[in-house]
Amino acid sequence: MLHADETSARVGTGLWWFHVACTTTLTFLVANRTSGQTAVDEAGVLEHMTGMLIHDRAAMYWNYPANNHGLCVAHLCRALTGIATLRRHTGWAEQLRGVLYDAKRCCDAARHQGDPGP
């Protein structure tokens, strides 16, 4: 399983993008002046991906040949927090966020008991 993400930061006077790909034991981090798929391709990691790729739903990640794609729970919960600020969506968004947190707690407990999961 590989997790991928990107974030921006100021480097000198310019805006750069930091792209990360990590497992539970290894982290690959690269800086690039751009944020899109070209920058990720230049990093040279994701096109070799054969397992599950966990990401934030950015369109570029769906273009990589991972066997499976999973969505990052932290990113989903952040989106649900924003949706919950709209009164007509507060109830279901908060309930779904609770379901995601409960699922994470169950997975964490299973891993703690020795079940490696998928």
C-alpha positions in Angstrom: 0.0 0.0 0.0 1.3 3.4 -1.0 0.0 6.8 0.2 0.5 9.8 -2.1 -0.2 13.5 -1.6 1.1 16.9 -2.4 1.2 20.3 -0.7 2.6 23.7 -1.6 5.1 25.9 0.3 7.2 29.0 -0.4 10.7 28.4 -1.4 12.6 31.7 -1.7 10.2 34.0 -3.5 8.4 31.2 -5.4 5.7 28.7 -4.7 6.9 25.1 -5.0 5.0 21.8 -4.6 6.1 18.9 -2.4 5.0 15.5 -3.5 5.2 12.6 -1.2 4.8 8.8 -1.6 5.0 6.7 1.5 4.5 3.3 3.0 4.5 2.5 6.7 8.3 2.3 6.7 9.5 4.5 3.8 8.9 8.0 2.6 9.8 9.6 -0.7 9.6 13.4 -0.9 10.4 15.6 -3.8 10.0 19.3 -4.5 8.9 20.6 -7.9 7.8 23.9 -9.3 4.5 22.4 -10.5 1.7 20.5 -8.8 0.2 18.3 -11.6 0.8 14.9 -13.1 3.9 16.0 -15.0 5.6 16.7 -11.6 4.5 13.3 -10.2 5.7 11.5 -13.4 9.1 13.2 -13.1 9.4 11.9 -9.5 9.2 8.4 -11.1 7.4 6.4 -8.4 3.7 6.1 -9.1 3.9 4.7 -12.6 5.5 1.6 -11.1 2.8 1.2 -8.5 1.2 -2.3 -8.5 -0.6 -2.4 -5.1 -3.2 -0.2 -3.5 -2.7 3.6 -3.9 -4.3 5.8 -1.2 -4.8 9.4 -2.3 -6.9 12.6 -1.9 -9.1 12.2 -5.0 -7.0 14.5 -7.1 -7.7 13.6 -10.8 -4.1 12.8 -11.6 -3.9 9.9 -9.2 -6.6 7.9 -11.0 -4.3 7.8 -14.1 -1.8 5.5 -12.4 -1.9 1.7 -12.8 -2.5 0.7 -9.2 -4.4 -2.5 -8.6 -6.8 -0.6 -6.3 -7.4 3.0 -5.3 -8.4 4.1 -1.9 -9.4 7.5 -0.6 -7.6 9.1 2.3 -10.0 9.2 5.3 -8.3 12.5 6.6 -9.1 14.2 3.3 -12.6 12.9 3.2 -13.3 14.0 6.8 -11.9 17.5 6.0 -14.3 17.7 3.0 -17.2 16.6 5.2 -16.3 19.2 7.8 -16.6 21.8 5.1 -19.9 20.4 3.8 -21.3 20.3 7.4 -21.1 24.1 7.6 -24.0 24.2 5.2 -27.1 23.8 7.5 -29.0 21.5 5.2 -26.1 19.1 5.0 -24.9 19.2 8.6 -26.7 16.1 9.7 -25.6 13.6 7.1 -22.1 15.0 6.7 -21.5 14.7 10.5 -22.9 11.2 10.5 -20.8 10.0 7.6 -17.7 11.6 9.2 -18.5 9.5 12.4 -18.9 6.3 10.3 -15.4 7.0 8.8 -13.8 7.6 12.2 -15.5 4.4 13.5 -14.2 2.4 10.6 -10.7 3.7 11.1 -10.8 2.8 14.8 -11.9 -0.7 13.9 -9.1 -1.1 11.4 -6.6 0.3 13.9 -7.8 -2.2 16.5 -7.6 -5.1 14.1 -4.0 -4.2 13.0 -3.1 -3.9 16.7 -4.3 -7.5 17.2 -2.1 -8.7 14.3 -4.5 -8.5 11.3 -2.5 -6.7 8.5 -5.6 -6.0 6.5 -5.6 -5.8 2.7 
